[in-house]
Amino acid sequence: MDRLEEIKQRVLNGGEINREEAEFLYAYPDIDALCDAADNIREAFMGDEVDSCSIVNARSGRCGEDCKWCAQASRHHTGCQTYNFLEEESVMDAARANEREGIRRFSLVTSGRRVNDKDLEEFCRIIRRLRRETGLYLCASMGLLDYAQMLKLKEAGIERYHCNMETSEKHFATLCSTHTPEDKKQTIAAARKAGLDVCSGGIIGMGETAAERLDFAFELASLDVDSVPVNILNPIPGTPMEDTPLISEEDIIRTVAVWRFILPGKAIRFAGGRMRLSKESMLRVMRGGMSGVLMGDMLTTVSNTIADDRRLFAEASLKF
């Protein structure tokens, strides 16, 4: 039995891998063998049904944080749309449209450091309506909320809270100065205390090294999050990262595969930025460890259409 097979079997039997083994896997010369092994783990832990979700940009722009990648930071001149509340009927229309398409989860996402108590009450009112009028599993991403605010979301009908760690703790300090990984950890802890599931991943291709991407996966494993969205940086004109070189498709494929070894029982989901990948690379990722997909338009970029994704899943022999 070669080392790849030995590591895979250990993970399938409930074991963990260490950092040296993760580095071995990332450098494994046969990328198809690596991806096939990751896919065996995905199938064993997550099955063949794609865990689908969608989002609506419930508040856009005017953010006072300084995240270098983000189109919604007010200090960046990106021309992004700005509004404090998306019209309620627009939220409902988006939710119903996604439900008709068979998408399972639906999230309200807001820009800014955090939603204040007054605005949270308005969002909770809309969430209660979504719970009454749809059968969607409801999520929220509203910044660095505290425990009391998380309880309000839980009581309104939210089941999962999203707070991306974004990148490794070491690399984060080079990308944002207005909040810290510890702020995010406190938010995740508050969500957990309130009885919410947690979705937390980030963006790859923001100038981090392969080693830092492995650090990031182990950090997410230590937080025991339920869902891990994998975004690929789409450099946006007007942000400090507009000229960032694109991460290679091979690095994206290898990252997802190794993350599946590190996070075997988690819903690793394809999110923003995947539209630039070739069809072959998207298929290799979907059959190389990925178990979920964020579908429809993203916050400030356009994704694959739902019809495109349906075809992708069918070609990858995955159920939707």
C-alpha positions as CSV (number, residue, x, y, z in Angstrom):
1,M,0.0,0.0,0.0
2,D,1.5,3.3,-1.0
3,R,1.5,6.3,1.3
4,L,-1.4,8.1,-0.3
5,E,-3.6,5.0,0.1
6,E,-2.5,4.6,3.7
7,I,-3.4,8.1,4.6
8,K,-6.7,7.8,2.8
9,Q,-7.7,4.6,4.6
10,R,-6.8,6.2,7.9
11,V,-9.1,9.1,7.2
12,L,-11.9,6.8,6.1
13,N,-11.5,5.0,9.4
14,G,-12.0,8.2,11.4
15,G,-8.4,9.2,11.8
16,E,-6.7,12.6,11.2
17,I,-3.7,13.7,9.2
18,N,-0.9,15.9,10.4
19,R,0.8,18.8,8.8
20,E,3.7,16.9,7.3
21,E,1.2,14.5,5.6
22,A,-0.8,17.4,4.3
23,E,2.4,18.8,2.7
24,F,3.1,15.4,1.2
25,L,-0.4,15.2,-0.3
26,Y,-0.2,18.8,-1.7
27,A,3.0,17.9,-3.5
28,Y,1.8,14.4,-4.7
29,P,2.9,14.1,-8.3
30,D,-0.3,12.3,-9.6
31,I,-3.0,14.9,-9.3
32,D,-5.7,12.6,-10.5
33,A,-4.8,9.9,-7.9
34,L,-4.9,12.6,-5.2
35,C,-8.3,13.9,-6.4
36,D,-9.7,10.4,-6.7
37,A,-8.6,9.6,-3.1
38,A,-10.2,12.9,-1.9
39,D,-13.3,12.0,-3.7
40,N,-13.5,8.6,-2.0
41,I,-13.4,10.5,1.3
42,R,-16.1,12.9,0.2
43,E,-18.3,10.1,-1.0
44,A,-17.9,8.2,2.3
45,F,-18.6,11.1,4.6
46,M,-20.9,13.3,2.5
47,G,-22.6,11.1,-0.1
48,D,-23.3,12.0,-3.7
49,E,-25.9,14.7,-3.2
50,V,-24.7,18.3,-3.7
51,D,-25.3,20.5,-0.6
52,S,-26.7,23.6,-2.4
53,C,-27.1,27.1,-1.1
54,S,-27.7,30.6,-2.3
55,I,-27.4,34.2,-1.0
56,V,-29.1,37.6,-1.4
57,N,-27.2,40.8,-0.9
58,A,-29.6,42.3,1.8
59,R,-27.3,45.3,2.4
60,S,-24.7,46.5,0.0
61,G,-21.7,48.8,0.2
62,R,-20.8,51.6,2.6
63,C,-18.6,49.3,4.7
64,G,-16.1,51.0,7.0
65,E,-13.8,48.0,7.2
66,D,-10.6,47.9,5.1
67,C,-10.5,44.3,3.7
68,K,-8.2,44.6,0.7
69,W,-10.2,42.2,-1.5
70,C,-13.7,43.7,-1.0
71,A,-15.7,45.8,-3.4
72,Q,-18.0,47.0,-0.7
73,A,-15.4,48.8,1.4
74,S,-16.3,52.5,1.3
75,R,-12.6,53.5,1.0
76,H,-12.3,51.5,-2.3
77,H,-13.7,53.1,-5.4
78,T,-15.3,50.1,-7.2
79,G,-18.7,51.6,-8.2
80,C,-20.6,48.8,-6.3
81,Q,-24.3,49.3,-5.7
82,T,-25.1,50.7,-2.3
83,Y,-28.3,50.4,-0.2
84,N,-29.2,49.9,3.4
85,F,-32.0,47.4,3.0
86,L,-32.9,45.4,-0.1
87,E,-36.6,45.7,-0.7
88,E,-38.5,43.0,1.2
89,E,-40.4,41.8,-1.9
90,S,-37.0,41.4,-3.7
91,V,-35.8,39.2,-0.9
92,M,-38.9,37.1,-1.0
93,D,-38.8,36.8,-4.8
94,A,-35.2,35.7,-4.6
95,A,-36.0,33.1,-1.9
96,R,-39.0,31.7,-3.9
97,A,-37.0,31.5,-7.1
98,N,-34.2,29.6,-5.4
99,E,-36.7,27.3,-3.7
100,R,-38.4,26.5,-7.1
101,E,-35.0,25.5,-8.4
102,G,-34.5,23.0,-5.6
103,I,-31.8,25.0,-3.8
104,R,-31.8,23.9,-0.1
105,R,-30.3,26.8,1.8
106,F,-30.9,30.6,1.6
107,S,-28.8,33.3,3.3
108,L,-29.3,37.0,4.0
109,V,-25.9,38.7,3.7
110,T,-25.1,42.3,4.8
111,S,-22.2,44.5,4.3
112,G,-20.5,46.3,7.3
113,R,-18.8,45.4,10.5
114,R,-22.1,44.4,12.1
115,V,-25.8,45.0,12.0
116,N,-27.1,47.2,14.8
117,D,-30.0,46.2,17.0
118,K,-32.5,48.4,15.3
119,D,-31.7,47.0,11.8
120,L,-31.5,43.5,13.2
121,E,-35.1,43.7,14.2
122,E,-36.1,44.6,10.7
123,F,-34.1,41.7,9.3
124,C,-35.6,39.3,11.8
125,R,-39.1,40.4,10.7
126,I,-38.2,39.4,7.1
127,I,-36.6,36.2,8.4
128,R,-39.8,35.3,10.2
129,R,-41.8,35.8,7.0
130,L,-39.3,33.6,5.0
131,R,-39.8,30.9,7.6
132,R,-43.6,31.2,7.3
133,E,-43.7,31.3,3.5
134,T,-40.9,29.1,2.3
135,G,-39.4,25.7,3.2
136,L,-35.8,26.9,2.9
137,Y,-33.1,26.3,5.5
138,L,-32.3,29.9,6.5
139,C,-28.8,31.3,7.1
140,A,-27.5,34.8,7.9
141,S,-24.2,36.6,7.5
142,M,-24.4,39.9,9.3
143,G,-21.0,40.7,10.7
144,L,-19.5,40.5,14.1
145,L,-22.7,40.0,16.2
146,D,-22.8,39.2,19.9
147,Y,-24.6,36.4,21.7
148,A,-27.8,38.3,22.3
149,Q,-28.1,39.2,18.6
150,M,-27.4,35.6,17.6
151,L,-30.3,34.5,19.9
152,K,-32.6,36.9,18.1
153,L,-31.6,35.4,14.7
154,K,-32.1,31.9,16.1
155,E,-35.5,32.8,17.5
156,A,-36.5,34.4,14.1
157,G,-35.7,31.2,12.2
158,I,-32.0,31.3,11.3
159,E,-30.3,27.9,11.5
160,R,-26.8,28.6,10.4
161,Y,-24.5,31.7,10.8
162,H,-21.8,32.6,8.3
163,C,-18.6,34.3,9.3
164,N,-15.6,33.7,7.1
165,M,-12.2,33.5,8.7
166,E,-11.1,34.4,5.1
167,T,-7.5,33.2,5.3
168,S,-4.9,31.9,7.7
169,E,-4.4,33.9,10.8
170,K,-0.8,34.7,9.8
171,H,-1.9,36.0,6.4
172,F,-5.0,37.9,7.6
173,A,-3.0,40.7,9.2
174,T,-1.6,41.6,5.7
175,L,-5.1,42.0,4.3
176,C,-7.2,43.7,7.0
177,S,-6.5,46.0,10.0
178,T,-9.9,47.0,11.2
179,H,-10.8,43.6,12.7
180,T,-8.9,40.4,13.6
181,P,-9.2,36.7,13.5
182,E,-10.0,36.8,17.2
183,D,-13.0,39.0,16.5
184,K,-14.2,36.4,14.1
185,K,-13.6,33.5,16.6
186,Q,-15.7,35.4,19.2
187,T,-18.5,35.7,16.6
188,I,-18.4,32.0,15.8
189,A,-18.4,31.2,19.5
190,A,-21.5,33.4,20.0
191,A,-23.3,31.7,17.2
192,R,-22.4,28.3,18.6
193,K,-23.6,29.3,22.1
194,A,-26.9,30.4,20.6
195,G,-27.4,27.0,19.1
196,L,-26.6,27.9,15.5
197,D,-24.6,25.9,13.0
198,V,-21.5,27.7,11.6
199,C,-20.4,28.3,8.1
200,S,-16.8,29.6,7.8
201,G,-14.3,29.4,5.0
202,G,-12.6,32.1,3.0
203,I,-10.8,33.1,-0.2
204,I,-7.8,31.5,-1.8
205,G,-5.5,33.3,-4.2
206,M,-5.0,36.4,-2.1
207,G,-1.2,36.2,-2.2
208,E,-1.0,33.5,0.4
209,T,1.5,30.6,0.0
210,A,0.4,26.9,-0.3
211,A,1.7,26.4,3.2
212,E,-0.6,29.2,4.5
213,R,-3.6,27.5,2.7
214,L,-2.8,24.3,4.6
215,D,-2.5,26.4,7.9
216,F,-5.9,27.8,7.1
217,A,-7.6,24.4,6.7
218,F,-6.1,23.1,10.0
219,E,-7.4,26.3,11.7
220,L,-10.9,25.7,10.4
221,A,-10.7,22.1,11.6
222,S,-9.8,23.3,15.1
223,L,-12.9,25.5,15.0
224,D,-15.0,22.5,14.0
225,V,-17.2,24.6,11.7
226,D,-20.0,22.8,9.8
227,S,-19.6,24.3,6.3
228,V,-16.5,25.6,4.5
229,P,-17.1,27.8,1.5
230,V,-14.1,28.0,-0.8
231,N,-14.0,31.3,-2.8
232,I,-11.4,32.0,-5.4
233,L,-10.2,35.6,-5.5
234,N,-11.7,37.5,-8.4
235,P,-9.5,40.7,-8.4
236,I,-11.9,43.6,-8.5
237,P,-10.8,46.9,-10.1
238,G,-10.6,49.7,-7.5
239,T,-9.5,47.4,-4.7
240,P,-5.9,47.1,-3.5
241,M,-5.9,43.6,-4.8
242,E,-6.9,44.5,-8.4
243,D,-3.5,43.5,-9.8
244,T,-3.1,40.3,-7.8
245,P,-1.9,37.4,-10.0
246,L,-4.5,34.7,-10.4
247,I,-3.9,31.5,-8.5
248,S,-3.4,28.5,-10.9
249,E,-6.1,26.0,-11.6
250,E,-3.9,23.2,-10.5
251,D,-3.3,24.9,-7.1
252,I,-7.1,25.3,-6.7
253,I,-7.6,21.6,-7.5
254,R,-4.9,20.5,-5.1
255,T,-6.1,22.8,-2.3
256,V,-9.6,21.4,-2.4
257,A,-8.4,17.8,-2.5
258,V,-6.1,18.2,0.5
259,W,-8.7,20.2,2.4
260,R,-11.0,17.2,2.1
261,F,-8.4,15.0,3.9
262,I,-8.1,17.7,6.6
263,L,-11.9,18.3,6.8
264,P,-13.4,14.9,5.9
265,G,-16.9,15.3,7.4
266,K,-17.4,19.0,6.5
267,A,-19.5,20.5,3.7
268,I,-16.7,22.0,1.6
269,R,-18.5,24.1,-0.9
270,F,-17.5,25.8,-4.2
271,A,-18.4,29.6,-3.9
272,G,-17.3,32.8,-5.6
273,G,-14.7,33.1,-8.3
274,R,-15.2,29.6,-9.8
275,M,-16.6,31.0,-13.1
276,R,-13.1,31.6,-14.4
277,L,-12.1,27.9,-14.2
278,S,-12.2,25.7,-17.3
279,K,-14.9,23.1,-17.4
280,E,-12.3,20.3,-17.0
281,S,-11.0,22.0,-13.8
282,M,-14.5,22.5,-12.4
283,L,-15.3,18.8,-13.0
284,R,-12.0,17.7,-11.4
285,V,-12.9,19.9,-8.3
286,M,-16.4,18.5,-8.1
287,R,-15.0,15.0,-8.3
288,G,-12.0,15.8,-6.1
289,G,-13.4,16.5,-2.7
290,M,-16.0,19.3,-3.1
291,S,-19.4,18.4,-1.7
292,G,-21.4,21.6,-1.9
293,V,-22.0,24.7,-4.1
294,L,-23.1,28.2,-3.6
295,M,-25.4,28.8,-6.6
296,G,-26.7,31.9,-8.4
297,D,-25.2,35.4,-8.3
298,M,-22.6,36.2,-5.6
299,L,-22.4,39.4,-3.7
300,T,-20.5,41.6,-6.2
301,T,-19.6,39.1,-8.9
302,V,-21.6,36.9,-11.3
303,S,-21.5,33.1,-10.9
304,N,-22.4,30.2,-13.1
305,T,-26.1,30.0,-13.9
306,I,-28.2,27.4,-12.1
307,A,-28.7,25.6,-15.4
308,D,-24.9,25.5,-15.9
309,D,-24.5,24.0,-12.4
310,R,-27.1,21.4,-13.1
311,R,-25.2,20.3,-16.2
312,L,-21.9,20.3,-14.2
313,F,-23.4,18.1,-11.5
314,A,-24.8,15.7,-14.0
315,E,-21.4,15.3,-15.8
316,A,-19.8,14.8,-12.4
317,S,-22.4,12.1,-11.6
318,L,-23.6,14.0,-8.5
319,K,-27.2,14.3,-7.4
320,F,-29.1,17.6,-7.1
